[in-house]
Amino acid sequence: MIRNYFKIALRNVLRHKVFSAINVLGLALGLCACIVIYAIASYELSFDTFHPDKDRIYRIIGDITENTGNKLHFIKLPLSLSQDARVELSGLEQIAGIIPYNAKISIPDGGNPAKRFDSRVAGTPFLTTVIAEPQYFDIFKYKWLAGSLTALSAPFTAILTESKARQYFGAGPLDKIIGKQVIYEDSLIVSVTGVVKDWDKNSDLSFTDFISFSTLQSSFLKHTISSDSWKQGDLSTWIFTKLSNAAAPGQVNAQMAALVGKHAGSQIKLTPWLEPLSAMHFNADVIENPIRTAHLSTLYSLIGIALFILILAIINFINLSTAQSIRRAKEVGVRKVLGGSRTSLILQFLTETFMLTFFAVLLALFLVNPVLAGFRSFIPIGVSFHFFELETVIFLAIVTLITAVFAGLYPAKVLSSYLPALNLKGTGGQSSGEKGLLRKGLIVFQFSVSLVFIIGSIVISNQLNYMRKKDLGFSADAIVTVETPRGDSLAKISGLVQKIKQIHGIENVALQWLSPMTENSRGMRLKFKSTDEKETGVVQVAGNEDFIPLYGIKLLAGRNLQPADSVKEFVINKSLSSFMGNKNPEASVGKILYWNNKPYPVVGVVADFHSGSLHDPITPLCIINRPDREGALAIKLASAGKQSYMIKATLSQVEKAWKQLYPSATFTYRFYDESLALLYEKDQQTAALMNSATAVAIFISCIGLFGLALFTAQKRAKETGIRKILGASVSNIALMLSKDFVAPIIIALFIASPVAWYFMSQWLQGFAYHIEISWLVFVWAGIGALSIALITVSFQAVKAAVANPVKSLRTE
């Protein structure tokens, strides 16, 4: 019986090739979207899920309250927190600190030159070398290939992962690697005392070199990493903990807060708290985070979009299947007369649906890798699709089954309900009004979803265009930023600036802390009078006397900052001038502001400029010359040398000057406009995602319309022939066949408009500066959708209108 079902199903699929192809293509696109997004979601949700007792493992995050009142989230904490918590806190099964170590690595090779390596993962800020407490290996389990846990008990020892040991020392027995030397920063010599197997699952903790913690106090590192300081300037350590079975995270958080209050006092406003290991991969709000994080809301949006696209494809299937129901009416009547039950008929039609779904899955699988390749710039590097993995096979089986059932159950139920007596007379099935209402309702739903995507795409595009064109209050053109090595002398940095200024093609060079519109900007607390009890929080911008002219910031009153070896005066923005109660900028010049109870004169007022992204409003700020924090260079290229070959030559000269002062440091630079673009990277990805979803949704809706138009043209062939014989023109007939599709799309526009307006208004609320949604957006979206629909159906309408009426009447 089942074999017979499949045989008949295959015959019906082949008999109606066009409708079958349309159904398969629509379902394939929906299923492909599901599979691609499944690959992305499963990859992002797989990070660090393989650790034993993962639900009891936490990373400790520190909230530091700045003078402005803002809370900054740090993953680097005082080393003392780990050591004191181990002794004084209850509920901790284990706690361990690790200190990322940025070091050049060399491996002695007998009489040959030493092999050189870097601890930084290329193209990322992630460091693979850490100074680790031995308890780290009690929290995170590794398989020991050589040595044991006691390998980290002595100073000047290190544990390597297998891949790193092979990279350093080549092939051979791993136990022969024990005792070999690794040199960090040309002076820290350690012996390998253990080798562990690399984790084969996705992890954000892919460290490869573990230097023993006792090395810290026995080497020069003790001068750069303080083990007993609670000051904010000595934050160095990532801290992980594994709670005991009975411990509650809230209780441990309270204990840690008390511990900081006891030991740190007023040195730091730190509030530590436990972050679950499962949340680490999705927390992008921490300072100096080297981990590539995923955006959980975006991930959920992707899943939602995939479901909507699959629903559209299923609706297509239902729409076309019910439209063809008249063709199958006599078949149903014959089957029932010959004894076929309603259940057997439902199974027959579900078998056909399952067969079409199976073909759609095969086509979707063929499309997955090309789609992943096409969207590679928006997809994490590690995402790939593996068909033969058990989880993937189960997912595909479930999706195939659900799609086949939902797509086929209603058409099967409708077809099997026809009365055989009426079917055989040719008058069976639902009334044409009932069928037409169903099809139009499904078209309305399809185009409602498509119009939501269309309107969303237009709004997002308009907002991104607005951000690109908005006057930021400063110039970002032809500026290159360079970070100098941390902790270097001011004299050395100033010498580098002077060398670069002498290079042909350089217009200006400024020392700065951070460029404008940089995330994680710092703040300061000011008083307008020495007697004020309450302080006002403002943004702090640190830059030398070249900062304001280099960025082209407009000076409204007073003068620029002067060269200084410490903070001596302020330049404020117009917002702060107004906040001080001054009606014009000139009135602020000469006023005194108090910072840390010390008086500083206001010597100038500049026009407002954006110190953060357009997500944030312009706030009062101070520009100060603070040499102790100005470790970055902003280099303005001369306007006459902006051709690519001249820029390369100029930057080559800059690198040469850099190497003269920093021979062992890597010279890296970034064009400032590229840094600004990164502020809106997620917004750009949202736009690309919405545009792609819109294109797929429209395409699926259109192939459904094409199928319905084809069916309508075939069904009304006799009517069309009669109208032509009676004198109807081609345009009259084409209009008659097309107009039935206009009303559902207009209704869809009225349904989609308020839905799209609500969601896009919510999205725009994330920007302090944004466009207003114009009514023209909805008009253009409606015109676009209507035009696409009419173009889709007009081909079949015109084809039917120009057909020979004699042939259609004869064949009838």
MOJO-V527082 format. One line per field, one symbol per residue. ss: DSSP state (H for helix, E for strand, L for the rest). psi: psi as a letter, one per 40 degrees, with the letter a starting at -180 (. if undefined). A space follows every 10 residues. Layout:
ss = ???
psi = ???
This chain:
ss = LHHHHHHHHH HHHHHLHHHH HHHHHHHHHH HHHHHHHHHH HHHHLLLLLL LLLHHHEEEE EEEEELLLLL EEEELLELHH HHHHHHHHLL LEEEEEEEEE LLLEEEEEEL LEEEEEEELE LLLLLLELEE EELLLHHHHL LLLEEEELHH HHLLLLEEEE EHHHHHHHHL LLLHHHLLLL EEEELLLEEE EEEEEELLLL LLLLLLLLEE EELHHHHHLH HHHLLLLLLL LHHHLLEEEE EEELLLLLHH HHHHHHHHHH HHHLLLLLLE EEEEEEHHHH HHLLLEELLL LLLLLHHHHH HHHHHHHHHH HHHHHHHHHH HHHLHHHHHH HHHHHHHLLL LHHHHHHHHH HHHHHHHHHH HHHHHHHHHH HHHHLHHHLL LLLLLLLLLH HHHHHHHHHH HHHHHHHHHH HHHHHHLLLH HHHHHLLLLL LHHHHHHHHH HHHHHHHHHH HHHHHHHHHH HHHHHHHHHL LLLLLLLLEE EEELLLLLLH HHHHHHHHHH HLLLLEEEEE EELLLLLLLL LEEEEEELLL LLLLLEEEEE EEELLLHHHH LLLLEEEELL LLLLLLLLEE EEEHHHHHHL LLLLHHHHLL LEEEELLEEE EEEEEELLLL LLLLLLLLLL EEEELLHHHL LEEEEEELHH HLLHHHHHHH HHHHHHHHHH HLLLLLLLLE EHHHHHHHHL HHHHHHHHHH HHHHHHHHHH HHHHHHHHHH HHHHHLHHHH HHHHHLLLLH HHHHHHHHLH HHHHHHHHHH HHHHHHHHHH HHHHLLLLLL LLLLHHHHHH HHHHHHHHHH HHHHHHHHHH HLLLHHHHHH HL
psi = dddddddddd dddddgdddd dddddddddd dddddddddd ddddeehfee hifdeehihh ihhhhideei hhhhehihdd dddddddeii ehdihiiihh hhihhihifb eiiihhiieh hheiehhehi hhidededdh hihhdiaade dediifiihi idddddddea iihdeedhei ihhhfeehhi hheihihihe ihieffidhh hideddeeae deedhheeie idefhehhhi ihiideihdd dddddddddd ddddbedhgh hiihhideed eegeeihfhe hhiihddddd dddddddddd dddddddddd dddedddedd dddddddeeh iddddddddd dddddddddd ddddddeddd ddddfdeehi dehihhdeid dddddddddd dddddddedd dddddeeihd ddddeeeiai iddddddddd dddddddddd dddddddddd ddddddddeh heeihehfhh ihhihieiid dddddddddd dehhehdihi iidiiifhif iiiihiidid ehdhihhihh hhiaeedddd efhhhdiaii iihieiheii hiidddddde ehdiddedhe ihihhfeihh iheihiihih eaiediihih ihhihgdeeg eihhhhiide feiddddddd dddddddddd dgdeihhiih hddddddddf dddddddddd dddddddddd dddddddddd dddddfdddd dddddeehid ddddddddde eddddddddd dddddddddd ddddeehdhi iihidddddd dddddddddd dddddddddd deihdddddd d.
